[in-house]
Amino acid sequence: MLHSICRIHILVYLTFSLFFFGALYVFIGYSNSFVSIFQLGNLPKTKDDAIISSAQINQNASLKDYVLKEDVVTRDGVNNCGRWSIEELKMQAGLKYAQPSTQKGRTDVNSVTNWNVPLVWEGTFDPVVIDAIYKTMHPGVAVVVFAIGKYTRFLEAFLESGEKYFLVDFRVTYYVFTDNKQKVPQVKLGSNRKISVITVPGAQRWQEVVLGRMKWATIAIENQIRNEADYLFMMDIDSVFHNRFGAESLSRLSAVLHRGYYKNTHRDKFPYERRPQSTAYIPAGEGDYYYTAAVWGGYLEDMYKLVKHCYAQAEEDSKKNIEAVWQEESHLNKYLLYNKPTKVLSPEYLWSDYDKVPADIKVVRISQLVKDYKEVRPNGGH
């Protein structure tokens, strides 16, 4: 009898022990999972967590002075930076628009690249449809411009025309990098539009301004912009919008054909960097198009990768006392040759007031202004 009772006690004890330790194991497992998620909101503060918009960037800073992280915690406390993307192409019911045709369209220009991505011209998209689709995705768009020295005079026209034509009714922030914040004009902005001023040092040579764009954009994305935007455009400030510049321009990486080389120029005549000593070097016989560095854009994290890479390449050249023939534009073209853009925009998306508008450019969306380079550039245009 006693032996039977002891055996029962032992079985009960073993059963209870298995249940207890099993429950403890499950609890610890779930607890650890919870902590690992919750701790995302408690990462240690470093200098790259600071907001730049209300401060001045260190004039002597270089990328090594900043902790450039691959991922950061967003303003919502969730690690989702760079995850915005073009989603399902949904459109609300009841929208009125012209019926698309399989038989009619542009026949005077090519509207697709040889790697099968869109080459965008007027007449290749319906603005009503495409804006309606992209607005459902609610992207926050950053526009990075540099107004250094006398180039502050171009801010007002750029901003005012942008409010009239650039991604109207989308969330847009203009990031103005300047060495004279007092000259940033007060411009009436639409709903969900704002200006963020970031102070950077001046320059003795215009080439320093051009190359510096990659450096300061990299640092600003890391410190501020990636927490505030999903998409980023780099644009030249000495430009004015003249017509709609809409959601048809958005893609993972969008590049604009340079107006001077988009028609019949052979690739060997493109003004690529041809010196093998430069990291921007492109040999003869290679090349797709020649892209302008005055307008280009893409997903925030893809743009971050691009500008960071180009800045690093320019730094490598600097160590060898080499400056690429067209500075950042040379490095941009090298990058885009081997990392193809997912959308190519026609020269409608950056024309120049110096040039007559040809028949194949049905609409000029943004154009660079005529100016006296010797007067506005710090080293007289040389």
PyMOL commands that set and color helices and strands:
alter all, ss='L'
color gray80, all
select helices_A, chain A and resi 2-42+47-49+63-65+127-135+149-165+181-183+206-223+225-227+247-249+267-269+300-319+327-338+347-349+373-376
alter helices_A, ss='H'
color red, helices_A
select strands_A, chain A and resi 119-120+140-147+171-178+193-199+231-235+239-241+253-257+291-299+343-345+351-352+366-368
alter strands_A, ss='S'
color yellow, strands_A
deselect
rebuild
show_as cartoon
